[in-house]
């Protein structure tokens, strides 16, 4: 099981390597994997390399392998290898595979062949399973009978390199043996360790156990068993390798996708005991392997709870129990809501095998009782009893008792059991002769804003003020109460004061940068305020004084003049000094009398610019003065070469190379090494320096390495002109590469060294000898030429072997053998070119006859790639070996199918005449249609099939029938009567459609999907209902539909009150445009007081006999032109 689990962990890498190589590639061959750590004790007999041949066949006769550890022993193919291959193929068939191992015929590995090279024909088949192989693989055996030591290194650290060559074509891969893994996935070598390589040679380390480097065929369903509730869902994640199909199965339940490795399995709600799930995978050969998982079933329980009685909105709700009456623990969602009827879901805690359940708690809405308002009365007027049932049907009682002597708030308390709240109603009782009272308005300054005077007095009187407010003069305003409030007029005076101008003392002018004192915030005449902008001592500025609020003062300004500095202080220049010289303090008063100070402090070590800042009050500018400090130079002199004792010494120069003049001490001495000191003359800013002259004694013998013997004519490198102990000199005589010679080294004058000699030996040359090589056909394999001659000379050949042309090869002896180059010619006979008849072009998809395997000039061979009747292809004919013939190509042209030129889409309006489908396309392709006739009432797809012989493809035209389906709704929205177009199922999108509404005479009255009838008839006082309208809708496809509609009336905004006091505002009960056939008005006692037929706005607070009706509530009955009846009330208040 450890191996099985590890294989799953590396499945992705392995599948990538072995599936990807099914495709051809451009190089001549590629190493794909190495079985580095073979199973068994004799690794050297069981190791394998897998590689893939490129687009051209190769011959194993030219195969050379450079193993990391052992020498290449060539290939063997005989009865032993045939038996070994047959045994392996039998094992493959037994394992369910349909692929076979093939030994090459004539040593030819075909193009794109997959190949395994085994390190020995004594391979142990029991230790190297090829499993259920699904592809044919060529197998090669190294002619190795006894080398049991590994060809690869599989322990320790460091890299190992494998190189395989077919003539000039070579591939090399490298792996790190420290990264090999065992069958458990640990990074340590173990039997079955494999290294795979991508086309770039990047290594991946895997381990499939004791098997060949081919794709294994395995399956793992996952954990052996899982637990689940009946009806529950289990997530499955299986893994497999080498499969073509996957199938999950079970005796009951269902899979979300039984053909996927990762799927969900849902148990039957009635399942009990254990359900076994089987994962079956099948390879391309039809072989199967399976693995199972047991699902242990636990039965599910439904939690039960007691019901919760209905409550009124806002009443408290007790928390729901988290344990059911049958013992299931869980949680409820959503949170309790005592404001709306809610269904709550109980979700059991995990691990209880219980299902969720629901509980609904009904919450009844609390209604607010509504009542018609009671008009205000004057003190002592009669008050009718208040209704004990609200206008929305709530019954209850009022408190306190009615009181016609004072304004009172009455409270309505609903009878119990109605889920209703209390409500209040205020009845105003006015006292005759009440004087409206108002709070006094404070004095203001002229021009200040005056807030609008209140239109309701502090004692509740409504009314209006005259004259209009005036913020420039003291004014008395009169308040006139509105009619019906039993109140008198009153007056209110608002005082308006004149503003004062603040005064300040002037400020003297200053110089730019001088200090400015803060400006006073209180004027000389006592006004308090603030200044703007901020003080500026750099420029002349006018400052504005703004008085604080509440002082009745105006703004004032003050200008402060700031003068610009203009005088530049003058100073005498300071001469340059040397580094470290004393500097005299700079003067603090300029030559033109400006006093001030200098910065920075004096510095006698560097050139510095000093800044003079004038003292305040002089209106003078800053200035600068630079003092140059020159650095101390070090005199420079050329070194004096060493001399031997007694040698001549030239006088030392008294001027340095950098121009410093001075003198030397002590006097020159040619008998001993001496250090001399140079002292610069005064005034040059220079330092002393020293110079040492070495005086040597001649005793040294020059030393040289010996020169190895050379061959006659070999190049001799020039002898060194400096000995290994540092003596320079020259050699004599000139170098001679034809005879042994002794050379003499003479030291250079002044080296104080002795002469010495060196002898170079020159040896005679030999000529290498080789056997002749027989002639070959162009392209045949050429064995490598021997690198040791018959007379024992080792060396190398050039150029590289060429099996395509007769070539003379030159043998160059290795260095050190005193041998001459020699040549060897290998004759290569030319190849014949096979000849074939051309193949007539075809249409894409037509049949192609097999190509002949014998050319018209008698060459036998095979073609690649396979015939392709969908694209123009170049086919390569490869002659069979032994015919001295070259490959040749043949192009078969496959003409692409022409696409007939017809519209891809066509849009028709529902019911319009459909066009005829044309039998010939715009680009000349003839054919037929299916269906043959367009149905103009339904969407459809029509297929055009070209007639035979035109190399043309079938095409389709999609016909869309544009439908406009809608209805028109009518009704009131925000007290306006609207006609609304509403799309219904099957209609095209009407959001982008055009709308055109017309009235009965054809005038356009609207262009939107909504028509506002209230707005249309608002300006037509004599409109007569019913009204007829027509809407035309045109969609984006250009299709149009008309629909007519009749409006009988527009009862949306019936007035609740009128004030017939002849002020032209709400004087009439206006129902204009509402289609009223009959109006009857009753007083509160049920007596008819007004009646009118074909009513518009005739009721203006007068009875049928023209008498003025008292202010009160009246009730109406309206009959519209369609026969509908409407009732309600209207209040008269003059």
C-alpha positions, 0 to 999 in steps of 0.5 A, spaced: 500 500 500 505 504 501 508 503 493 500 504 491 499 511 495 506 514 492 504 512 485 498 516 486 502 522 489 507 522 482 501 521 477 501 527 474 509 528 473 509 521 470 503 522 466 506 528 463 512 524 461 509 518 458 503 521 454 507 527 452 512 523 448 506 520 443 507 526 439 513 527 434 518 532 435 524 535 430 530 533 433 533 526 431 532 523 437 531 524 445 532 521 451 526 521 456 528 517 462 533 512 465 531 506 470 537 508 475 536 503 480 534 497 478 531 491 482 535 485 484 543 484 486 545 484 479 543 492 477 548 492 471 544 487 467 537 490 469 538 497 468 534 501 462 534 507 458 528 510 454 528 514 448 524 517 442 526 517 435 525 523 431 522 524 424 527 520 421 529 513 422 535 511 425 540 505 424 542 501 431 549 500 427 551 507 428 549 507 436 554 509 441 553 509 448 557 513 453 555 510 460 556 514 466 560 508 469 561 502 464 564 501 457 559 501 451 559 493 449 555 494 443 548 491 441 546 484 440 540 481 437 539 473 437 535 467 439 536 469 446 534 476 445 528 473 441 526 469 447 527 474 452 522 479 448 517 473 447 517 472 455 516 479 456 510 480 451 507 474 454 507 478 461 504 484 458 498 480 455 497 477 462 497 483 465 492 486 460 496 490 455 495 490 448 502 493 446 508 489 444 516 489 445 519 489 438 526 488 436 528 492 430 528 489 423 535 490 420 537 495 425 532 500 423 528 504 428 522 507 425 521 515 425 517 517 432 519 510 435 519 509 442 525 505 444 528 502 451 535 500 451 536 494 456 544 494 459 544 486 458 540 481 454 540 477 461 535 481 463 531 478 469 524 479 467 521 477 474 524 484 476 522 488 470 515 488 469 512 492 463 505 491 466 499 492 461 503 496 456 498 499 451 503 501 446 508 498 441 515 499 444 522 497 440 527 494 445 534 493 444 539 489 448 546 491 450 551 485 448 553 484 456 553 478 459 557 478 465 558 486 467 553 486 473 556 492 476 551 498 475 552 503 469 549 508 473 551 511 480 545 511 485 548 513 491 552 518 494 552 525 491 554 529 485 551 529 478 552 523 473 551 524 465 549 519 460 550 520 452 547 517 446 549 518 439 547 515 432 553 518 428 553 525 428 546 526 432 547 526 440 543 527 446 546 528 453 542 528 459 545 529 467 542 527 473 543 528 481 544 522 484 542 525 491 535 527 488 533 520 487 527 517 491 525 511 493 518 508 493 515 511 499 517 518 496 523 519 500 529 523 497 534 517 498 536 511 492 531 505 492 529 500 487 525 502 482 528 509 482 527 513 475 529 519 472 525 523 467 527 528 462 523 533 458 526 536 451 530 541 454 534 536 459 530 538 465 530 532 470 524 529 474 525 524 479 520 518 480 519 511 483 514 506 480 517 500 484 520 494 480 518 496 473 520 498 466 520 506 465 513 505 462 507 508 464 504 503 470 496 501 470 494 503 477 487 505 481 486 508 488 479 509 490 481 513 496 480 511 504 478 504 505 471 506 509 468 512 510 461 514 515 455 517 512 448 518 514 442 515 509 441 520 504 448 524 505 453 526 500 460 523 500 466 527 496 470 522 493 477 523 490 480 517 486 487 517 482 489 512 477 494 512 471 494 509 464 487 509 464 482 510 458 476 510 462 473 511 469 467 508 472 464 508 479 459 503 481 454 502 487 448 497 488 444 503 490 445 511 491 447 516 485 454 519 483 454 526 480 459 524 475 460 516 475 465 517 469 470 522 473 475 520 478 473 526 483 465 526 484 460 526 489 456 520 491 449 521 494 446 515 498 439 512 498 435 515 503 433 508 505 440 505 505 442 501 511 448 497 513 454 498 509 454 500 501 461 498 497 463 503 492 467 500 486 472 504 482 473 501 475 479 503 470 480 501 463 486 502 459 486 502 451 487 495 451 480 493 455 484 491 461 481 493 468 483 494 475 479 496 481 479 498 488 473 499 493 471 504 498 466 501 504 461 507 506 458 505 513 451 508 513 447 511 519 440 512 519 437 520 519 433 522 524 428 528 523 428 533 529 421 535 532 419 541 536 412 544 539 409 549 535 409 556 537 403 560 538 402 567 533 404 573 536 402 581 535 408 585 531 413 587 537 411 582 542 417 578 545 419 572 542 422 566 547 428 563 544 427 557 540 430 550 543 436 548 541 435 541 543 429 538 539 423 534 543 427 527 540 434 530 543 437 533 536 442 538 538 442 544 533 442 551 531 436 556 528 436 561 522 435 566 521 435 570 528 428 571 531 424 576 528 418 579 532 416 584 526 414 579 521 411 572 520 418 568 519 419 560 517 425 558 521 430 552 519 433 548 524 440 545 522 442 539 526 449 539 529 454 535 525 455 528 527 448 526 529 445 523 522 439 528 523 435 532 517 434 539 518 427 541 519 422 548 519 418 552 524 413 557 522 412 563 527 406 567 525 407 575 527 400 579 526 401 586 523 399 592 528 394 596 525 394 604 527 387 606 527 385 611 523 379 617 523 377 623 519 379 629 522 374 634 526 374 641 524 376 646 530 370 649 533 369 656 537 368 655 545 361 652 547 360 649 540 356 642 539 361 636 539 358 630 535 360 623 539 367 620 536 366 614 532 368 607 536 370 604 529 376 607 525 375 608 518 380 601 517 375 597 522 378 597 529 373 598 534 375 601 541 373 607 546 375 614 547 378 618 553 377 623 556 369 625 555 368 630 550 370 637 552 367 643 548 370 648 552 377 647 551 382 644 546 383 637 548 387 631 545 383 624 545 386 617 546 383 611 542 384 605 545 383 599 541 379 593 544 383 587 546 385 581 541 386 586 535 393 587 534 392 594 534 395 600 537 392 606 540 391 613 536 390 620 538 385 625 535 386 633 537 379 637 537 381 645 537 376 649 541 378 657 539 376 662 544 373 668 541 377 675 541 384 671 542 390 676 541 395 672 537 402 672 541 409 672 538 416 672 541 420 679 540 425 680 535 432 682 537 434 689 534 439 688 528 444 692 524 442 695 517 442 690 512 442 684 516 438 678 514 431 678 518 428 671 519 421 670 516 416 672 521 412 666 524 405 664 521 403 661 527 403 665 534 405 662 540 398 661 542 397 657 536 393 662 531 395 662 524 395 668 519 399 673 515 404 679 516 404 686 512 408 689 510 414 685 507 420 685 511 425 691 511 432 690 514 434 697 512 429 701 517 425 700 524 418 697 522 412 695 525 408 689 522 401 687 523 399 680 523 392 678 521 389 671 523 386 667 518 379 666 518 375 662 523 380 662 529 376 667 533 382 671 534 384 679 533 390 682 529 396 684 533 403 688 531 410 687 532 416 692 531 423 690 529 428 696 530 434 696 525 440 700 527 446 704 523 453 701 523 459 705 526 466 705 522 472 703 526 478 707 527 485 706 528 492 709 529 497 709 523 503 704 523 510 707 521 514 704 515 519 699 516 524 695 512 523 689 509 524 683 514 523 688 520 519 686 526 511 688 526 508 688 532 500 685 532 495 690 530 490 692 535 483 688 535 480 693 539 479 700 535 480 707 538 472 708 538 471 701 542 470 696 536 472 689 537 474 685 531 480 681 527 485 683 521 486 679 515 491 677 511 496 675 516 502 680 518 507 681 512 514 684 513 516 683 506 512 687 502 507 693 503 500 690 505 493 693 506 490 690 512 482 689 513 479 689 520 472 685 520 468 687 526 465 681 531 458 680 530 453 684 534 456 691 534 453 694 528 460 696 525 463 696 518 469 693 516 476 698 515 483 698 512 490 700 514 496 700 510 503 698 512 509 700 508 515 696 507 521 699 504 526 694 500 533 694 502 538 697 497 545 699 500 551 693 498 556 693 504 563 694 501 570 690 504 577 690 502 579 683 498 583 678 503 590 675 500 590 667 499 594 663 504 597 656 505 593 651 508 594 652 516 596 659 515 593 664 520 587 668 518 586 675 521 579 677 523 574 680 518 572 687 519 564 688 522 563 695 519 564 695 511 568 701 508 561 704 506 559 704 514 554 698 514 555 695 521 554 687 521 556 680 522 560 674 518 558 667 518 561 662 518 567 662 523 574 663 519 577 657 516 584 656 515 584 649 512 579 650 506 577 656 501 571 659 504 565 664 502 563 668 508 556 672 508 556 679 511 549 680 514 547 687 516 544 689 523 537 691 523 535 698 521 540 699 516 536 697 510 542 694 507 543 688 503 547 682 505 554 681 501 559 675 501 567 675 501 571 669 499 578 667 502 582 662 498 586 657 502 591 653 497 593 646 499 600 643 501 603 639 495 607 633 496 613 634 491 614 628 486 620 625 483 621 619 478 624 613 482 632 611 481 634 604 479 638 600 483 646 600 482 651 595 483 656 598 489 661 603 485 656 604 480 655 612 477 650 616 481 647 622 477 645 628 481 638 628 483 633 634 480 632 640 484 625 641 481 620 636 482 616 633 476 610 637 479 614 644 479 616 644 486 623 647 487 628 645 493 634 642 495 637 634 497 640 632 503 645 628 505 650 628 499 650 622 494 653 615 496 654 610 491 657 604 496 651 603 500 643 604 500 641 611 502 634 615 503 635 622 501 630 628 503 628 633 499 626 640 502 622 645 498 624 652 498 620 657 502 613 660 499 611 654 495 605 651 499 609 644 499 611 639 504 618 635 504 619 628 501 624 622 501 627 618 495 631 611 497 637 609 492 638 601 492 646 599 492 646 592 490 652 586 491 653 581 484 652 574 487 645 571 484 645 565 479 639 566 474 634 560 475 630 557 470 625 551 469 627 545 464 624 545 457 621 538 455 624 534 449 620 536 443 619 532 436 622 535 430 619 541 427 614 542 433 614 549 435 618 552 441 616 557 445 620 563 446 625 562 452 623 567 458 627 573 459 626 573 467 628 568 471 624 564 476 628 568 481 627 575 478 633 576 474 632 579 467 636 578 461 637 575 454 638 568 450 643 566 445 643 563 440 636 563 436 631 558 438 632 551 433 626 546 433 631 541 428 636 539 433 638 539 440 641 545 442 644 549 449 642 556 450 646 561 454 642 567 459 646 573 460 643 578 465 641 585 464 646 590 466 645 592 473 642 586 475 648 584 479 647 577 477 651 571 473 650 568 467 647 561 466 645 555 460 639 551 458 639 545 453 633 543 449 632 536 446 629 535 439 627 528 437 625 525 430 618 523 427 614 517 425 608 515 420 602 512 422 599 506 418 592 503 418 588 498 414 583 500 408 576 501 409 571 498 404 566 502 400 559 504 402 552 506 399 551 513 401 547 513 408 549 507 410 552 506 417 560 507 418 564 504 424 568 509 428 575 509 425 581 506 430 584 511 434 590 507 434 595 506 428 597 499 426 604 501 429 601 504 435 600 511 434 594 514 438 590 520 435 584 523 432 580 523 425 578 529 421 573 531 419 567 527 422 565 521 418 560 522 412 556 517 410 553 521 404 560 522 400 567 519 398 571 523 403 579 523 405 580 523 413 586 526 416 589 522 422 592 527 427 597 524 432 596 525 439 601 530 442 608 527 445 608 521 440 613 525 434 609 522 429 606 525 422 599 526 420 596 521 415 590 520 410 585 515 409 579 515 403 572 512 404 568 511 398 561 512 398 557 510 392 551 515 390 544 514 392 538 513 386 532 517 387 526 513 387 521 516 381 513 516 382 507 518 378 504 525 381 497 524 385 491 528 382 489 534 387 482 532 391 477 536 395 478 536 403 475 529 406 475 525 399 478 518 399 485 517 398 488 511 395 494 508 398 501 510 395 505 505 391 511 501 395 515 500 389 517 506 385 517 506 377 524 505 377 524 499 382 526 502 389 522 498 394 520 502 401 515 505 405 511 512 406 510 517 412 506 520 415 499 517 414 495 519 408 491 525 410 485 527 406 484 534 410 490 538 408 495 538 403 501 534 405 508 532 403 509 525 404 516 522 405 518 515 401 524 512 405 527 506 401 528 499 404 536 498 407 541 495 402 538 499 395 543 505 395 537 509 394 535 516 397 528 518 400 524 522 396 517 526 397 511 527 394 506 532 395 498 531 395 494 537 394 488 537 398 483 543 396 480 547 402 472 547 402 469 554 399 464 557 404 458 559 400 456 566 401 449 566 404 447 571 410 448 567 417 442 571 420 435 573 418 430 577 422 423 577 420 417 580 423 411 576 425 407 574 419 410 578 414 412 574 407 418 570 407 424 571 402 425 565 397 431 561 399 436 561 393 439 555 390 446 559 388 450 563 393 453 570 392 460 566 390 457 561 385 456 555 389 449 551 387 446 546 392 439 545 396 436 548 402 433 544 408 428 546 410 426 548 403 421 554 405 422 559 410 416 559 416 415 566 417 412 564 424 417 561 428 425 561 429 429 556 425 435 554 422 436 552 415 442 548 412 445 549 405 448 543 402 452 544 396 452 540 390 457 534 389 464 536 385 464 543 388 469 543 394 464 547 398 462 546 405 455 546 408 452 553 411 446 555 415 442 561 416 438 562 422 432 565 421 429 569 427 421 571 427 421 578 431 415 577 436 412 584 439 407 581 445 404 586 450 398 588 454 396 595 456 395 596 464 391 602 467 391 605 474 393 610 479 400 611 480 402 617 485 395 620 484 396 620 477 392 615 472 397 612 467 396 607 461 402 602 461 405 598 456 407 591 459 411 586 455 409 578 456 412 572 454 415 571 448 416 578 446 422 581 443 426 586 448 421 592 448 426 597 453 429 599 446 423 600 442 419 606 440 412 608 442 407 612 439 401 614 442 395 618 439 388 620 441 382 619 437 383 624 432 390 622 430 394 627 434 401 624 437 400 625 445 406 620 447 412 617 446 414 613 452 411 606 454 407 610 459 402 615 458 399 619 463 392 621 462 391 625 468 397 630 465 393 630 458 386 632 461 389 637 466 389 642 461 382 640 458 376 643 462 371 640 457 374 633 456 368 628 455 369 621 457 370 615 455 377 617 451 380 613 446 388 612 445 392 608 440 399 606 441 404 603 436 410 600 438 416 599 433 422 594 436 429 594 434 428 589 428 423 595 425 417 591 426 411 594 429 404 593 432 398 597 434 393 597 440 387 601 441 385 602 449 379 606 452 379 610 458 372 610 462 375 615 467 381 617 471 379 617 479 385 618 482 385 625 485 378 627 489 379 633 493 378 632 500 376 639 502 374 646 499 375 653 501 369 657 497 371 664 499 372 667 492 380 667 492 380 663 486 384 658 490 380 651 492 373 654 491 370 648 487 370 641 488 374 640 482 373 633 478 374 636 471 377 630 466 374 624 471 368 622 467 363 624 472 356 622 470 352 624 476 354 627 483 350 627 489 352 631 496 349 629 503 350 633 509 352 629 516 345 628 517 344 624 510 340 630 507 342 631 500 344 638 499 347 638 492 346 634 485 349 635 478 349 631 472 355 630 467 359 634 473 366 637 472 366 643 478 360 646 479 359 644 487 362 651 490 359 650 497 352 652 495 346 648 496 341 646 490 337 652 492 343 657 492 344 657 499 351 658 503 352 651 506 356 651 513 363 649 514 363 642 515 364 635 513 360 633 507 359 626 504 358 624 496 356 619 491 360 619 484 357 615 478 362 615 472 361 614 465 362 607 466 357 606 471 362 605 477 360 608 483 365 612 488 363 614 495 367 619 500 367 625 504 369 633 503 370 638 508 368 645 507 372 650 510 372 658 508 
